[in-house]
Amino acid sequence: MVNQKEIRLSGSGGQGLILGGIILAEAAILDGNNAIQSQSYGPEARGGASKAEVIISNEAIDYPKVDKADLLLALTEVAYKKYIKTLKEDGILIVDSSVNIEDKNPSYKVMQIPILDTAFEKMGKGMVANIVALGVIREVTNVVSAESLEKAVLNRVPRGTEELNKKALMEGYLLASNRD
């Protein structure tokens, strides 16, 4: 059986979603899977639309772009509106609690989680929102192991921010596990 997951991380430039995609793909590779990561920024870069796509599979990956996402993370309303139609019918939508969801489609699972509030208020650093989000995604999907995700985070974050990012990852796990 082919086990392939297509994940789209979306929000605005400056939220660290490109790095988040790179970390998620690295964690998948550390787990022994194949992974492809791609990204795009809006013309405005910081503050503009941004997305990272990650495809994880236990077999060869034929096409490097996400067509219909198994999971869509939307940290902004703009990203939600832009990408919601690309979510699979039985997919998972994770949106920041600040995002207004107009029409809840019963064909996919919706999780509104205070990712940005957790990063800004609890962690004191908005820059870790991407790591909080990765913790949520891992906890909800089990698409990568916790060990590989932590290792990939520590490999990629700026030197001197390792403990902060480790705590952000744990906060993400807690946010997701408190939703069930």
C-alpha positions in Angstrom: 0.0 0.0 0.0 1.3 3.4 -0.9 1.4 5.8 2.0 1.7 9.3 0.6 0.7 12.5 2.4 0.5 15.9 0.8 0.8 18.8 3.2 0.4 22.5 2.4 1.6 25.1 5.0 0.2 28.5 4.2 0.1 32.0 5.8 2.0 35.2 5.3 5.7 35.8 4.6 7.7 36.1 7.8 5.8 33.4 9.6 8.6 30.8 9.0 6.4 28.4 7.0 9.1 27.8 4.4 11.5 26.7 7.1 8.7 24.7 8.6 8.3 22.8 5.3 12.0 22.2 5.1 12.0 20.9 8.7 9.0 18.6 8.1 10.6 17.1 4.9 13.9 16.6 6.8 12.1 14.8 9.6 10.4 12.5 7.1 13.8 11.7 5.5 15.2 11.0 9.0 12.3 8.5 9.4 13.4 6.7 6.2 10.7 8.1 3.9 11.0 10.0 0.7 10.1 13.7 0.8 9.8 16.6 -1.5 9.5 20.2 -0.3 8.6 23.2 -2.5 7.7 26.8 -1.7 6.4 30.0 -3.0 6.1 33.6 -1.8 3.8 36.4 -2.8 5.5 39.3 -4.5 5.5 41.2 -1.3 7.6 38.6 0.5 7.4 39.5 4.2 3.7 40.0 5.0 2.6 38.7 1.6 1.1 35.3 0.9 3.5 32.4 1.5 3.2 28.6 1.2 5.3 25.6 1.6 4.4 22.2 0.3 5.7 18.9 1.6 5.0 15.4 0.0 6.0 12.5 2.2 5.8 8.9 0.9 7.2 5.5 1.6 7.6 5.0 -2.2 8.9 7.1 -5.1 7.1 10.5 -5.5 6.0 10.9 -9.1 4.9 14.6 -9.0 6.6 17.3 -6.9 3.6 19.6 -6.4 0.7 19.2 -4.0 -2.5 18.9 -6.0 -5.1 18.0 -3.3 -3.7 18.4 0.2 -4.3 15.8 2.9 -3.6 18.5 5.4 -3.9 22.3 5.0 -2.4 24.6 7.6 -3.7 28.2 7.2 -2.3 30.8 9.7 -4.1 33.7 8.0 -7.6 34.3 6.6 -6.0 35.2 3.2 -4.3 31.8 3.1 -7.4 30.0 4.2 -9.5 31.6 1.4 -6.8 31.0 -1.2 -6.1 27.3 -0.5 -9.2 25.8 1.0 -10.5 24.5 -2.3 -7.2 22.5 -2.6 -8.0 20.4 0.5 -9.1 16.7 -0.1 -12.6 15.9 0.9 -11.5 13.7 3.8 -8.6 16.0 4.7 -7.7 17.9 7.8 -7.8 21.7 8.0 -5.8 23.3 10.7 -6.4 27.0 11.0 -5.2 29.5 13.5 -8.0 30.5 15.9 -7.9 34.0 14.5 -9.1 32.8 11.1 -12.8 33.2 10.4 -14.1 30.1 8.7 -17.2 31.0 6.6 -18.5 27.6 5.5 -17.6 24.6 7.5 -17.6 21.7 5.0 -18.5 18.4 6.8 -16.3 16.4 4.4 -13.1 17.5 6.1 -12.0 17.8 9.7 -11.6 21.3 11.0 -9.3 22.2 13.9 -9.1 25.8 15.0 -6.0 26.1 17.2 -4.4 29.2 18.8 -1.1 28.8 17.1 -0.2 32.5 16.8 -1.4 33.4 20.3 0.6 30.5 21.7 3.8 31.7 19.9 3.3 35.4 20.8 1.7 35.2 24.3 2.9 32.0 25.8 6.4 31.8 24.2 6.9 35.5 23.8 8.2 35.1 20.3 6.1 35.2 17.2 8.9 33.7 15.2 8.2 30.2 16.7 4.7 30.0 15.3 6.0 27.7 12.6 7.5 25.3 15.2 4.3 25.4 17.3 2.4 24.5 14.1 4.8 21.6 13.3 4.1 20.2 16.8 0.3 20.4 16.1 0.7 18.7 12.7 2.8 15.9 14.0 0.5 15.2 16.9 -2.6 15.2 14.6 -1.2 13.2 11.8 1.8 11.1 13.1 3.3 11.8 9.6 6.7 11.9 11.2 8.1 10.6 14.4 8.5 13.0 17.4 12.2 12.1 17.6 12.9 12.9 13.9 10.9 16.1 14.1 12.8 17.4 17.2 16.1 16.4 15.5 15.2 18.3 12.3 14.1 21.3 14.3 17.3 21.4 16.2 19.3 21.0 13.0 17.6 23.9 11.3 16.8 26.7 13.8 19.3 29.5 14.5 22.0 28.7 17.0 21.1 29.9 20.4 17.3 29.4 19.9 17.3 25.6 20.3 15.6 25.6 23.8 13.0 28.1 22.7 12.2 26.0 19.7 12.1 22.8 21.6 9.6 24.4 24.0 7.5 25.7 21.0 7.4 22.1 19.6 6.1 20.8 23.0 3.5 23.6 23.1 2.3 22.4 19.7 2.0 18.9 20.9 0.0 20.1 23.9 -2.3 22.2 21.8 -3.2 19.3 19.5 -3.6 16.7 22.3 -5.9 19.0 24.2 -8.2 19.2 21.2 -9.3 15.5 21.2 
